[in-house]
Amino acid sequence: MGSTSVYRRALVLPGEDPEAVVAAHHHRVEFSGEDWRDLRQLTQRWEAPVVVTTAVQFFETLAANQTVPLRKLHQVPGAAIFVDEAHAAMPAPIWPQEWRWLRELCDDWNCHVVLASGSLSRFWELNDFVPANEQWPIPELVPEAIRERAASFEAKRVWLKTRPDQLSLADLADFVSEKPGPRLVILNTVQSAAILAHYLRHERRLGQNVEHLSTALCPADRETTLSRVKEKLRSEWKDWTLVATSCVEAGVDFSFRIAFRESCGLVNLLQTAGRVSRGGEYPDAEVWDFRHDESGFLNLHPHFKTSRKVLAGLFAEHGENLGPQHCTEALQRELNASFGEPESLAARIMAAERDEDYPQVAQDCRLITADTRTVLVSQELIARFLTFDAQQFPTPRQVMRHSVQVWENKLRDLPVTRSLGFGEELVGIQPGCYDSFLGYMKGVLPLLAAQIAGGFVL
């Protein structure tokens, strides 16, 4: 989001089309053409000189075995690949094979790879990730003297704290509101973020003093919200809150006074700390690790059970001295606490690659395991598809900017979408089930509330 505009300002020459020079690939928009109406021309490709994409899109493309995603790889030879926030790019078991592919890109495809992070776990030095005979030194781009000064500043910039008790929705709202602003709250699921944002804006009557940013919003609306958030951060008004998901943990230049992070893992907590007092402008800046009790439709992300336990243990041992220096230790503990499951998955992936079982490799290397569907949220663009006239269809960029990815089980269980006549490859949002504040959760929340008597009124 924010990084794309920075690259465009720096790289685009007068008279050039910014989107043709720096392309943003926000989420998967791929069509196979297997339906009788061919949508392959709408598939996103990496054809611009500079492509800003997600870790999910890049690393799942490296693992892909289908022609549609693999077309993007035609643009990769000779590329400079900058992996921002590399420590959080993917689950630990997938790194060993992806690491081999990154080495192949450097050795055989003439690529250059930069691993960047303010809290980078040196996983390539752990035998559980990379066998000792395959480990090779990674040169540091930042001189040691600068690293030492940065580490000294980081130790005083923000304080990491934890609240171990489980908070209800109301208690969480109280906890957030009693702290000075501007405030950032990051939750682990799209649903939880939408629930808290709605609760604060409507139930607590905070109105426009609450912003919401997650992948429930299409890229066009996320950009608008991002601009508004930056304007508020530059203003004199401080008593407001941004509720978001991890989509704000990388690629955005935010600096809040205080942040709250639903318990996830140490690297995630440190990522959130990177959005607080970035220039040391708040001497009392805090980042709070918290847990909720799943009340009021707040829900838990199933993949963070182990990392949450490890983080709780690290807080018990190190208290407020917990910091980036413990990242590699946290990663090793997460592996050790998983009863061999990560090692088993990593071994299975590498065995499948060795045996040329590429469908299994692609399946096991998925960073987001749940099936998702592309959902168009613009009623104007939906109407153009419903003409069934390819001359009137939106462009690939329009589809990207005005669509979201929704888990298939939500589409199946909650009737917020409608068919556009293209099978399952492309569906549209139902009228009234999307807005620029909650995104597609605008249509989901009333259905959740209706499932339990006494749910709050939306």
VEXSE-225321 format. One line per 2 residues: number of its first residue (from 1); for each residue y, z, x of N, C-alpha, C. Coordinates in steps of 0.001 Angstrom, whole numbers. Each point is the difference from the previous one (the first is absolute). Layout:
<pts>
NUM	Y,Z,X,Y,Z,X,Y,Z,X | ...;
</pts>
This chain:
<pts>
1	-1193,0,836,1193,0,-836,1243,0,872 | 391,1169,555,1221,104,766,-51,-770,1307;
3	-1152,-17,677,-95,-672,1295,219,-1500,-127 | -419,-597,-1103,154,-1443,-175,1466,-401,57;
5	859,736,-677,1427,-334,12,589,166,1390 | -480,1002,752,489,205,1368,-380,-1191,873;
7	-1251,-458,-101,-436,-1156,788,791,-1246,-369 | 267,-167,-1282,753,-1184,-411,1421,26,549;
9	634,1154,-26,1354,83,555,9,-314,1492 | -1063,383,693,-50,-174,1454,-432,-1401,416;
11	-841,-657,-792,-671,-1212,456,453,-1289,-665 | 573,87,-1185,352,-1217,-727,1328,-554,498;
13	15,-1295,343,1206,-657,474,819,-525,-1173 | 1281,-253,195,827,-543,-1081,-588,-1293,-556;
15	-41,-93,-1308,-523,-1184,-653,-1494,23,-255 | -725,978,554,-1446,80,-209,-316,788,-1270;
17	-1122,-332,-609,-491,729,-1166,-673,1274,497 | 536,1177,-310,-587,1245,519,-1477,147,-339;
19	-403,-412,-1201,-1391,179,-407,-929,-997,678 | 547,-1100,506,-821,-953,745,-182,438,1447;
21	897,860,487,-87,481,1374,-798,1292,82 | 305,947,-889,-712,1284,-54,-574,146,-1402;
23	-1312,-153,-123,-665,79,-1303,-600,1381,-198 | 115,515,-1215,-580,1300,-338,-1241,-217,-850;
25	-1138,497,480,-1261,-104,-734,-355,1411,-468 | 464,360,-1207,-85,1382,-464,-1417,406,-388;
27	-701,-870,-710,-1340,334,-463,-807,-1274,-179 | -1269,163,-281,-909,-1143,-58,295,-871,-1214;
29	382,-1241,275,122,-1005,-1055,-829,-1193,461 | -1264,-14,-398,-947,-1026,434,-754,-527,-1206;
31	-121,-1317,-68,-690,-626,-1114,-1005,-1003,553 | -1211,55,-530,-1084,-814,533,-9,-1424,-520;
33	596,-223,-1177,-61,-1327,-588,-1297,-266,-723 | -826,1042,-208,-1283,-199,-667,153,-179,-1511;
35	1138,488,-547,262,-210,-1413,364,-1463,-222 | -128,-464,-1236,263,-1408,-253,1466,-364,211;
37	873,978,-27,1396,-231,359,211,542,1408 | 266,-865,949,34,364,1416,1311,707,335;
39	-100,1265,477,1180,779,385,127,138,1513 | -788,-783,752,-7,206,1443,1363,-241,637;
41	823,-848,-630,1316,-262,583,900,1231,-18 | -394,1041,-762,795,1217,-73,-430,1042,1019;
43	-1060,-273,748,-495,959,977,1001,164,1148 | 239,1246,374,917,291,1106,-650,-352,1333;
45	777,-626,895,-472,-309,1350,1030,505,1003 | -451,124,1243,876,520,1050,632,-1168,758;
47	836,-778,-674,533,-1218,595,1361,177,642 | 707,1081,-291,1310,224,604,-149,415,1463;
49	1034,-227,818,-67,437,1402,-227,1501,143 | 596,791,-908,-174,1451,6,-532,409,-1363;
51	-1101,722,-14,-614,457,-1249,-69,1521,32 | 535,619,-1041,-85,1454,-154,-1029,265,-1093;
53	-1103,605,374,-1072,242,-964,-501,1430,150 | -980,350,-797,-537,1359,24,-1241,63,883;
55	-340,1211,413,-1236,183,757,-1200,-453,-818 | 31,268,-1302,-1107,-420,-867,-184,-1502,73;
57	1096,-764,-157,-109,-1451,5,-452,-526,1358 | 558,537,1081,-328,-531,1321,-1441,294,390;
59	-403,1259,-87,-1329,357,503,-1111,-469,-941 | 254,-59,-1296,-1016,-559,-891,-121,-1509,199;
61	1068,-658,418,-83,-1428,315,-855,-220,1240 | 143,849,1020,-850,-123,1186,-1477,128,-367;
63	-297,809,-1005,-1391,256,-381,-508,-960,-1063 | 849,-860,-526,-360,-805,-1169,-1084,-1028,316;
65	-720,-406,-1046,-1020,-1038,135,193,-1119,-1017 | 1135,2,-701,296,-1032,-980,1139,-890,511;
67	-14,-1263,-424,976,-953,527,1425,334,-414 | 187,578,-1204,1361,241,-481,759,950,923;
69	-512,1193,303,743,852,932,-20,-511,1437 | -1076,-680,401,-112,-443,1384,998,-1100,348;
71	537,-696,-1007,1012,-1014,285,1203,602,725 | 283,1258,-294,1149,639,644,-192,134,1502;
73	-1262,101,450,-270,195,1423,361,-1219,843 | 197,-1156,-645,380,-1195,759,1311,200,743;
75	831,910,-472,1314,217,593,-6,1071,1089 | -1133,640,236,-22,1173,881,-71,-323,1486;
77	-698,-1059,466,-92,-221,1451,1371,-29,668 | 106,730,1104,1245,58,749,1031,949,-564;
79	-341,731,-1043,981,841,-672,189,1326,720 | 1174,571,-171,269,1388,376,-214,850,-1248;
81	-926,938,86,-399,806,-1159,475,1430,226 | 900,437,-857,584,1338,114,-583,845,-1116;
83	-860,960,341,-639,878,-981,817,1279,-90 | 886,43,-989,845,1178,-160,-815,1121,-643;
85	291,1226,396,-731,1176,-488,-1511,-229,132 | -404,-385,1200,-1389,-387,241,-979,1126,-287;
87	439,1246,152,-899,1132,-211,-511,64,-1434 | 794,-539,-949,-369,79,-1415,-408,-1350,-558;
89	-319,-948,878,-261,-1367,-450,-1273,-125,-821 | -1009,840,292,-1273,-163,-693,-854,1256,159;
91	-1041,143,-826,-927,1122,169,-705,-61,1352 | -330,1163,517,-582,92,1342,-1240,-872,209;
93	-971,-86,-930,-1212,-755,283,212,-1498,190 | 1119,-516,-473,241,-1444,99,616,-373,1338;
95	613,975,673,705,-308,1243,-898,-593,1098 | -1228,491,231,-766,-547,1130,-153,-1520,-42;
97	-376,-571,-1159,-148,-1455,-77,1341,-710,13 | 979,550,-718,1319,-629,7,582,36,1414;
99	-276,1038,760,481,83,1373,-591,-1138,838 | -1277,-301,-217,-624,-1122,721,685,-1317,-362;
101	332,-163,-1281,682,-1237,-411,1391,-100,603 | 717,1120,92,1309,-33,641,-122,-405,1467;
103	-1032,500,663,-219,-399,1386,-298,-1491,95 | -789,-533,-948,-289,-1436,-7,1277,-813,-214;
105	873,489,-865,1259,-708,-219,803,-76,1296 | -19,1076,778,717,5,1278,-702,-850,1045;
107	-1327,138,113,-758,-660,1071,-213,-1492,-265 | -253,-362,-1278,-419,-1370,-308,1012,-798,-813;
109	906,678,-674,946,-702,-876,1429,36,551 | 158,562,1208,1312,51,661,1015,802,-805;
111	-461,1050,-675,897,856,-766,429,1210,832 | 1053,651,-449,460,1254,582,85,1022,-1128;
113	-523,1194,220,-38,1036,-1031,756,1227,484 | 887,499,-846,733,1229,268,-411,1024,-1056;
115	-432,1166,444,-321,1115,-888,1174,961,9 | 625,182,-1148,1217,803,-62,-164,1153,-964;
117	532,1146,377,-27,1163,-879,745,1138,675 | 635,831,-821,593,1209,539,-999,1128,112;
119	-1203,-209,-548,-1049,1032,49,-1349,-672,221 | -85,-801,1044,-1163,-844,236,-1183,800,538;
121	-1123,-112,-696,-1247,572,503,-609,-982,994 | -327,469,1166,-555,-885,1032,-1507,-169,-245;
123	-309,-624,-1129,-1394,-130,-430,-817,-856,951 | 638,-915,732,-732,-869,909,-540,749,1212;
125	384,1278,135,-536,817,1085,-1132,910,-469 | -353,-69,-1282,-1074,818,-558,-1295,-814,-54;
127	-1067,553,531,-1277,-716,8,-515,-290,-1407 | 399,825,-981,-436,-244,-1373,615,-1269,-573;
129	1102,-457,581,651,-1220,-459,-353,-1194,876 | 135,199,1283,-216,-1093,943,-978,482,1069;
131	-1159,-657,143,-955,410,1045,669,33,1367 | -442,923,840,643,206,1298,65,-1287,815;
133	-1054,-838,-93,-13,-1226,796,935,-1079,-546 | 583,229,-1198,936,-971,-579,1434,513,12;
135	217,1216,487,1349,549,34,786,-647,1133 | 1236,-315,-292,881,-560,1022,1396,556,-202;
137	741,137,1092,1304,676,-84,1000,-801,-825 | 778,704,-793,1065,-612,-783,1324,381,651;
139	756,-963,496,1257,346,681,1033,551,-982 | 797,928,490,1082,584,-788,1247,-872,132;
141	646,-287,-1146,1223,-793,31,1232,871,222 | -96,1293,-356,1136,912,130,-169,817,1280;
143	983,0,879,-114,775,1258,-238,1486,-278 | -675,649,932,-385,1392,-181,1202,910,-197;
145	1078,-239,722,1178,863,-117,574,-56,-1411 | 20,-1184,-581,515,-133,-1369,-947,666,-985;
147	-1318,-145,230,-976,649,-879,169,1511,23 | 250,554,1178,157,1447,105,1253,472,-730;
149	1100,-740,132,1227,382,-699,-189,-122,-1515 | -708,-1050,-421,-248,-185,-1434,-870,1118,-542;
151	-1009,415,779,-878,1082,-444,762,1319,-109 | 922,224,932,807,1220,-48,894,10,-1236;
153	588,-1138,-317,829,-108,-1203,-845,165,-1253 | -1182,-607,-10,-873,42,-1174,-413,1428,-330;
155	-198,817,1024,-442,1378,-218,1033,829,-760 | 1259,-422,26,1060,747,-668,567,-724,-1218;
157	-412,-1225,-224,622,-831,-1046,-380,457,-1402 | -1246,390,-201,-478,329,-1341,-1101,1043,114;
159	-117,839,-1036,-1008,1055,-6,-1087,-347,-1005 | -1247,49,457,-1143,-254,-877,-463,1321,-605;
161	-142,26,-1327,-415,1212,-692,-1051,-346,-1047 | -730,1000,-441,-1029,-227,-1009,76,1046,-1098;
163	-336,-434,-1204,-135,915,-1126,-1420,-167,-522 | -898,932,295,-1424,-198,-269,-412,175,-1456;
165	807,669,-828,-414,195,-1394,127,-1312,-780 | -770,-118,-1068,21,-1214,-810,1091,103,-1058;
167	846,-1011,-54,1157,7,-880,-262,-813,-1262 | 417,540,-1141,-22,-791,-1226,1138,-1010,46;
169	2,-920,-949,1089,-978,-55,1348,699,-114 | 89,1001,-873,1257,737,-166,366,765,1265;
171	-995,639,634,260,756,1232,459,-936,1123 | -615,-1175,72,394,-971,1023,1443,-439,-218;
173	361,-252,-1253,1384,-381,-303,968,1112,394 | -370,1253,-260,845,1135,391,132,79,1518;
175	-1124,-132,692,-23,104,1455,897,-1061,636 | -81,-1216,-510,822,-1084,528,1477,241,-307;
177	287,373,-1234,1393,101,-445,761,1150,658 | -715,1035,439,697,1155,571,450,-234,1435;
179	-481,-1090,614,383,-308,1374,1224,-920,9 | 809,75,1060,1195,-849,74,-368,-1476,167;
181	839,-860,-506,-241,-1425,86,861,-663,1069 | -225,-1295,141,-928,-841,-746,-1449,279,380;
183	-904,-174,-1000,-1398,378,158,-904,-1223,-120 | -1073,14,745,-1033,-1026,-79,-1319,677,-338;
185	-692,-497,-1042,-1312,522,-374,-990,-1152,56 | -1067,153,781,-1018,-1040,121,-1323,532,-533;
187	-581,-734,-931,-1297,366,-572,-1041,-1031,388 | -1270,385,-157,-1086,-832,504,-419,-1125,-927;
189	409,34,-1253,-404,-1049,-936,1208,-529,-757 | -110,-1252,-426,1042,-634,-809,199,772,-1296;
191	-1103,454,-600,100,724,-1264,762,1306,168 | -318,779,1022,677,1274,195,1488,-191,253;
193	356,-1014,784,1418,-245,268,743,-345,-1289 | -602,-840,-834,642,-381,-1258,132,1212,-928;
195	-1044,841,-49,28,1187,-851,1157,924,396 | 121,313,1301,1041,914,445,1383,-610,-195;
197	154,-1301,321,1299,-647,-163,442,26,-1459 | -923,-307,-912,328,28,-1428,345,1416,-441;
199	-788,970,455,215,1393,-391,1383,484,449 | 367,-296,1227,1292,435,508,1151,-691,-721;
201	-137,-1304,-221,1107,-743,-602,188,347,-1467 | -1118,157,-754,103,156,-1445,-230,1438,-469;
203	-1074,632,442,-270,1365,-451,1010,994,588 | 357,-181,1257,996,875,627,1424,-545,-154;
205	122,-1151,-639,1302,-589,-333,876,-230,1245 | -627,-475,1063,755,-270,1221,519,-1427,63;
207	-456,-841,-915,546,-1344,-137,-8,-808,1282 | 1167,-580,316,117,-897,1147,-59,730,1334;
209	-129,1311,-20,-173,745,1245,-1446,-9,468 | -841,-777,-672,-1398,-178,400,-260,-1487,188;
211	-514,-363,1155,-425,-1371,283,-1516,-10,196 | -604,-1158,-199,-1446,-141,107,-311,-1279,757;
213	-912,93,967,-343,-1156,825,-1489,28,311 | -723,-1000,-500,-1431,-106,278,-432,-1429,-256;
215	-1262,-289,268,-520,-1344,-238,-251,-268,-1479 | 325,949,-874,26,-306,-1430,1152,-929,-332;
217	994,-73,893,1128,-913,-145,-279,-1283,755 | 449,-1117,-531,-145,-1266,713,963,-13,1187;
219	-239,-851,1011,866,-19,1181,1477,-193,-317 | 327,-824,-987,1412,-212,-335,648,1300,-463;
221	-692,762,-832,558,1270,-478,-29,1065,1084 | -995,-38,891,-3,949,1115,1209,-233,904;
223	339,-1253,233,1155,-300,838,1285,522,-639 | 127,-168,-1311,1184,499,-698,92,1521,98;
225	-1136,668,-227,-22,1466,101,308,444,1424 | -557,-686,965,243,343,1403,1485,-90,334;
227	652,-1033,-469,1441,-141,252,777,1136,-648 | -395,373,-1203,691,1088,-696,-208,1338,720;
229	-1212,225,495,-290,1227,749,859,73,1257 | 115,-1100,709,814,-6,1224,1464,260,-312;
231	481,-549,-1112,1385,258,-399,210,1484,-298 | -970,613,-679,122,1425,-299,-31,842,1268;
233	-834,-392,968,-68,752,1247,1304,-90,785 | 742,-1088,-187,1289,-140,675,1136,697,-745;
235	-244,380,-1246,1049,585,-816,135,1502,271 | 1000,602,-630,237,1434,135,-890,823,-929;
237	-589,-652,-1015,-830,728,-964,-1370,283,605 | -419,1254,16,-1236,399,665,-1068,527,-957;
239	364,387,-1202,-950,668,-898,-796,-1021,-805 | -898,-699,682,-851,-989,-662,-1328,-105,746;
241	-976,-649,-637,-1376,-7,511,-603,-1391,-109 | -687,-428,1042,-830,-1198,-34,-1460,415,-56;
243	-713,-456,-1030,-1438,223,-130,-688,-1306,361 | -959,62,916,-586,-1234,520,-1462,206,371;
245	-627,-1086,401,-1330,39,593,131,-300,1493 | -1113,-158,675,30,-230,1445,638,-1332,376;
247	374,-831,-977,637,-1279,315,1330,200,731 | 568,1219,-29,1263,251,706,-230,636,1363;
249	-1249,142,413,-273,672,1271,187,-915,1201 | 161,-1297,-225,170,-928,1109,959,-1111,-419;
251	779,-485,976,822,-1168,-236,1281,239,-766 | 386,1251,-216,1261,279,-695,815,1003,820;
253	1295,-217,32,898,845,782,658,1001,-933 | -743,1051,-360,490,1076,-852,283,1224,854;
255	948,826,-457,199,1293,639,401,1016,-1062 | -992,735,-502,213,1032,-1009,198,1359,676;
257	473,965,-795,171,1349,538,-1307,771,2 | -838,-254,-1006,-1243,745,-146,-1030,-906,-649;
259	-1276,216,300,-1051,-818,-586,-1181,875,-383 | -745,-481,-975,-1215,651,-481,-1105,-1042,25;
261	-1121,333,646,-1097,-965,126,-1269,594,-583 | -543,-627,-1064,-1289,453,-505,-1005,-24,1137;
263	-758,1061,143,-880,161,1145,-928,-1195,146 | -17,-534,1225,-791,-1209,257,-634,85,1377;
265	801,-70,1033,-477,109,1370,1191,219,915 | -252,415,1236,1095,290,911,850,-1231,265;
267	-627,-1162,229,794,-1185,314,895,-374,-1173 | -483,199,-1221,820,-316,-1171,1182,959,-119;
269	-252,1281,301,1081,976,-37,1067,-336,1039 | -444,-430,1169,947,-376,1041,755,-1272,-360;
271	-669,-917,-692,694,-1194,-478,1128,378,-954 | -293,935,-891,1038,468,-916,1138,651,773;
273	-339,742,1046,1041,632,824,914,-1039,623 | -506,-1211,203,823,-1075,538,1043,-507,-970;
275	-52,477,-1250,993,-398,-1008,966,1157,-291 | 13,988,879,839,1190,-189,831,226,1255;
277	1302,168,-176,902,322,1115,-299,-867,1224 | -25,-1306,-209,-423,-922,1066,900,107,1232;
279	1274,256,-232,916,133,1128,352,1429,325 | -762,958,-564,287,1403,230,1238,485,-735;
281	372,-694,-1084,1230,345,-708,-129,1250,-866 | -1240,438,-296,-221,1208,-796,-699,1043,859;
283	685,1034,442,-621,983,906,-1092,833,-659 | -34,45,-1336,-1001,806,-702,-1013,-876,-726;
285	-248,-1198,500,-888,-948,-673,-1438,511,-28 | -658,-173,-1151,-1377,464,-174,-851,-1101,-629;
287	-1296,23,321,-994,-842,-672,-1116,925,-469 | -220,23,-1305,-971,906,-599,-1286,-723,-384;
289	-1104,517,503,-1332,-407,-462,-324,814,-1252 | -419,-684,-1090,-284,729,-1241,-1233,-581,-686;
291	-537,777,-937,-1122,-413,-827,342,238,-1464 | -514,-855,-879,206,222,-1433,-1343,302,-666;
293	56,453,-1251,-1211,446,-697,-532,-1016,-1005 | 487,-1252,92,-440,-1096,-881,429,208,-1457;
295	1012,824,-228,491,179,-1367,973,-1125,-344 | 226,-191,-1310,974,-989,-435,-306,-1408,425;
297	-1286,-333,173,-477,-1336,384,200,-310,1479 | 450,972,804,-43,-182,1447,-1458,-173,407;
299	-273,-912,922,-1384,-201,417,-120,-14,1521 | -1217,155,490,-268,82,1426,-542,-1321,521;
301	355,-317,1217,-572,-1172,667,-1328,416,616 | -1095,-708,-318,-1323,465,452,-235,-123,1500;
303	791,-797,710,-292,-276,1405,569,1025,966 | 792,973,-496,704,896,915,-582,1409,29;
305	-1182,187,-529,-581,1327,-70,-189,600,1389 | -562,-773,924,-255,517,1350,1294,220,762;
307	903,-958,-38,1248,122,766,844,1160,-499 | -62,306,-1303,736,1145,-535,-541,1307,586;
309	-1335,105,84,-600,1200,563,358,162,1474 | -16,-1116,727,344,59,1423,1448,430,169;
311	889,-529,-818,1414,364,99,205,1482,-302 | -698,507,-1010,113,1431,-315,-440,848,1183;
313	-1080,-411,671,-467,741,1172,984,-41,1152 | 622,-1154,201,977,-123,1074,1231,866,-272;
315	439,53,-1250,1122,871,-347,-360,1468,254 | -1247,372,-336,-427,1384,209,9,363,1483;
317	-298,-961,859,-65,268,1431,1355,-99,691 | 791,-997,-382,1217,-296,760,1290,335,-749;
319	-68,210,-1300,1196,325,-762,1071,-1058,136 | 1242,427,164,1116,-928,89,81,-688,1358;
321	-901,327,923,-67,-714,1280,-830,-1270,-102 | -559,-262,-1171,-777,-1210,-217,896,-1222,179;
323	-513,-1026,687,843,-1167,249,-793,-1207,468 | 704,-1038,481,-664,-1237,422,-1051,197,1083;
325	166,1036,820,-948,244,1082,-1395,344,-508 | -136,265,-1307,-1303,364,-563,-660,-1158,-751;
327	589,-1203,62,-517,-1122,-790,-1416,-401,396 | -233,-148,1298,-1332,-413,441,-1026,1074,-332;
329	376,1268,158,-891,1104,-374,-333,-54,-1491 | 1001,-277,-840,-244,-86,-1445,-973,-1120,-323;
331	170,-1140,667,-884,-1131,-250,-1432,326,400 | -168,662,1149,-1342,369,441,-626,992,-965;
333	781,944,-507,-532,976,-958,-412,-676,-1308 | 774,-975,-432,-362,-702,-1226,-1340,-709,158;
335	-230,-576,1162,-1294,-633,259,-1122,1031,14 | 231,1112,664,-1036,1015,122,-313,670,-1332;
337	989,29,-911,-186,688,-1279,-633,-874,-1069 | -295,-1244,343,-479,-937,-1019,-1509,-208,38;
339	-708,865,736,-1468,11,2,-599,-1364,363 | 631,-663,955,-555,-1249,505,283,-1220,-841;
341	666,138,-1153,247,-1156,-859,884,-1047,676 | 1139,389,651,798,-1021,677,-769,-741,1084;
343	-767,760,827,-765,-656,1056,-1029,-957,-579 | -608,385,-1119,-994,-866,-631,632,-1293,-506;
345	1164,95,-637,676,-1194,-499,453,-881,1151 | 553,610,1046,441,-784,1152,-1164,-759,625;
347	-1149,664,134,-1180,-651,574,-492,-1129,-901 | 53,211,-1312,-453,-1039,-935,886,-1248,76;
349	1318,212,125,913,-1131,102,-281,-806,1255 | -142,690,1132,-224,-718,1256,-1360,-680,24;
351	-1013,623,-638,-1318,-640,-83,59,-1257,-864 | 731,55,-1115,133,-1168,-862,734,-1127,713;
353	1021,343,773,713,-1019,778,-918,-632,1036 | -786,832,667,-930,-517,1010,-1055,-903,-629;
355	-440,336,-1220,-1031,-787,-681,575,-1163,-802 | 1319,-205,99,695,-1079,-713,-132,130,-1515;
357	-78,1224,-456,-25,269,-1437,1444,204,-457 | 744,-1082,-79,1434,90,-216,397,489,-1394;
359	-748,-293,-1054,352,633,-1287,-45,1520,56 | -991,557,721,-86,1455,119,1155,544,840;
361	382,-732,1052,1131,416,823,1271,60,-843 | 230,-1054,-777,1206,-46,-833,9,1145,-1012;
363	-1167,290,-564,-86,1072,-996,271,1359,631 | -609,268,1150,130,1316,629,1368,210,649;
365	715,-1078,301,1292,117,655,1166,-16,-986 | -290,146,-1264,1085,47,-965,745,1328,113;
367	1304,-75,163,808,1204,116,246,619,-1364 | 80,-841,-1033,92,474,-1374,-1274,-446,-694;
369	-865,962,-279,-1337,-347,-471,-34,-372,-1471 | 962,471,-780,3,-319,-1430,474,-1431,-214;
371	-640,-706,-931,422,-1347,-333,1354,41,-689 | 859,-932,384,1313,-83,-626,222,-1400,-551;
373	933,-115,-917,358,-1277,-593,1505,-205,132 | 407,-1254,149,1410,-342,22,517,-41,-1429;
375	1021,810,-278,571,98,-1347,1461,-431,70 | 323,-1046,-714,1371,-490,-60,788,876,-964;
377	1183,462,405,755,945,-827,1264,-606,-596 | 354,-1198,391,1182,-670,-536,-384,-806,-1238;
379	585,339,-1142,-311,-732,-1222,459,-1453,91 | 1064,-249,738,478,-1375,155,-1007,-842,784;
381	-560,568,1065,-997,-733,776,-1309,-133,-773 | -353,1021,-766,-1195,-84,-842,123,-1175,-968;
383	1174,-144,-608,215,-1105,-940,-171,-1349,682 | 392,-109,1256,-163,-1272,719,-1467,-311,256;
385	-814,1016,273,-1433,-241,148,-630,-405,-1330 | 478,576,-1079,-600,-277,-1310,303,-1400,-506;
387	855,-760,699,174,-1417,-331,-1191,-829,465 | -790,554,947,-1136,-696,619,418,-1332,619;
389	1268,-75,370,554,-1171,674,297,394,1434 | -791,-512,948,141,404,1402,1401,-266,536;
391	721,-964,-585,1353,-287,459,955,1151,-304 | -338,818,-1001,860,1111,-374,-450,1328,595;
393	-1129,22,710,-507,1250,553,994,574,1014 | 57,1312,120,850,618,1025,-478,-356,1401;
395	859,210,978,-370,-220,1390,-829,1173,512 | -717,-167,1115,-743,1133,567,891,1207,267;
397	1227,-227,476,884,1118,277,379,716,-1289 | 244,-728,-1069,342,646,-1272,-1160,836,-523;
399	-1212,-512,132,-1170,765,-423,-118,1280,814 | 204,-99,1315,-90,1165,868,1042,1053,-381;
401	1246,-408,-186,1086,942,-226,-49,641,-1380 | -666,-636,-950,-1,511,-1368,-1418,299,-502;
403	-836,462,905,-1353,406,-380,-362,1294,682 | -1028,659,-508,-529,1233,588,-1509,-136,106;
405	-584,861,821,-1454,90,89,-445,1236,-766 | -884,-176,-966,-467,1104,-837,-1511,111,127;
407	-483,1241,134,-1436,209,96,-688,-538,-1246 | -1135,-643,230,-725,-634,-1101,-414,1011,-1065;
409	-349,1235,417,-435,977,-1009,1141,381,-940 | 1252,-35,499,1129,271,-894,193,-1159,-984;
411	-192,-1212,484,124,-1140,-905,-1078,39,-1067 | -1166,489,382,-1117,53,-940,174,1128,-1013;
413	491,1140,453,71,1182,-864,1305,120,-770 | 1057,-606,514,1316,164,-618,578,-1379,-335;
415	201,-300,-1270,426,-1346,-403,1488,-252,243 | 361,-186,1257,1399,-257,326,225,-1450,437;
417	-1053,-807,57,143,-1386,443,-546,-959,-1049 | 287,-1269,205,-503,-1036,-892,-420,-1203,833;
419	-934,-758,-516,-483,-1185,700,1051,-1101,-43 | 93,-735,1096,878,-1161,48,-784,-1295,-35;
421	-1317,111,-235,-824,-1193,-80,-529,-492,1320 | 48,868,1030,-497,-377,1324,-1148,903,428;
423	-811,422,-928,-1092,902,324,536,1331,485 | -655,582,1024,408,1298,525,937,-116,1201;
425	291,-1234,432,789,-148,1219,1467,379,-190 | 522,-174,-1197,1393,305,-245,161,448,-1445;
427	592,1176,-178,270,517,-1340,1458,421,-66 | 489,214,-1221,1397,387,-185,109,1353,-664;
429	1097,679,248,237,1305,-613,356,-195,-1473 | -420,928,-827,394,-37,-1404,1488,321,-131;
431	707,-646,-938,1411,346,-207,158,1499,-265 | 996,609,623,260,1417,-186,-810,920,885;
433	-880,-551,827,-864,821,858,460,21,1454 | 1234,-418,249,529,-1,1367,1497,210,-73;
435	530,814,940,1445,69,173,304,224,1474 | 1273,-55,349,391,52,1409,2,1412,561;
437	-266,1028,-821,-81,1373,495,-1439,405,277 | -879,-139,-975,-1402,407,147,-927,-1161,329;
439	466,-1234,-74,-878,-1136,230,-1048,-106,-1095 | -1228,-396,377,-1042,-145,-1023,-471,1344,-539;
441	357,1099,673,-339,1312,-556,773,292,-1278 | 1021,-772,-290,696,104,-1281,-973,-202,-1151;
443	-955,-920,165,-994,-241,-1040,-1194,926,76 | -268,546,1195,-1185,838,193,237,1432,-487;
445	1166,564,263,232,1411,-316,-153,339,-1476 | 507,-803,-940,-221,347,-1409,-1481,11,-377;
447	-778,-871,627,-1435,-30,-301,-690,1236,561 | 426,461,1172,-548,1239,542,375,1180,-883;
449	1250,34,-441,462,1110,-824,-760,59,-1322 | -356,-1174,-519,-702,-35,-1278,-1424,498,103;
451	-543,50,1230,-1392,438,171,-154,1510,-140 | 1084,734,183,-74,1461,-55,1045,509,-990;
453	-413,710,-1005,935,541,-974,1001,897,689 | 1236,-137,-410,1053,820,590,586,-561,1262;
455	-391,-1253,374,621,-605,1154,1488,-205,-231 | 774,-58,1086,1443,-112,-177,352,-1335,-637;
457	1095,-42,-700,434,-1194,-718,740,-910,962 | -348,-1284,-23,631,-959,885,979,-868,-781;
</pts>
